[in-house]
């Protein structure tokens, strides 16, 4: 089944943060945005425990990267 495609506009600063995150993690823009939207919209309900744990680990890594980015921006 073909998945629909969408386009979005981002502020330049947010796009830069996204690109830095991609470079560090090797994850794709699609993967990052799907994970973020799923979490924001609560689309994770009904998943098995293993998938939920994997997402929690990914979210923790995302948070650590964000903290690192914020510290770098302050310096």
N, C-alpha and C positions, 0 to 999 in steps of 0.2 A: 504494500500500500504506500502510495506517495504521500509524504507529509507536506502540508501547506507551508509556504514560505511567507515571511513578513519582513518589513523593513522598519527600522527605527532611527530616530535622530538622537544623538547624544551631545551633551556639552563637551567641548574639547578636553577639559580637565578630566572628565569621567572616562572618555575614550582613552586618554593617556594612561590612566590608572588601570583600565581593562587590558590595554596592550602590555603594560609592565607585568601584570599578573599572568598573562598568557605566556610571556617569555620565561617567567620563573617556574611556572607549573607544567607547561607543555600541554595544558588543556585547550580545547578549541573554544572559540567564542560561543558557538552553538551550545556546547556542553555547559559552559558557565551560565549562560542566560537561561537555559532550560532549568538548571538546578535552582537558580535564584527565583525564577517565576513559580516553579513548583512549590518551593518553600513559602513564598509570599502568598500564594493563592490557596495554600493548604491542600494541594493536589497529592500529597503524600499519604493521605488516609487510605487504609486498607493494605498497605505494603507489608511484606513480611519483615521480621525483625532484622534479618541480615541486611536487607536493602536499607532499612532505616539506620542501622549502625554505620554502614558505609557512607551514607549521606551526612551523618553526624561527624564522622571523621573528616570528610571533605569540607564541611562547614567550619570545623575547627581550624583546618589548614588555611581556609579563606580568611578567617578572623586573624590568625597570626600574620598572614601576609599583609592584611590591611593595617594592622598595628605597626608593622615594620615600615610600610609606605608612609604612614603618618609621621613616624619618627624621623624618617629621611627628609620629609617635606619641612619639618621644623628646623632641621640643621642647615 
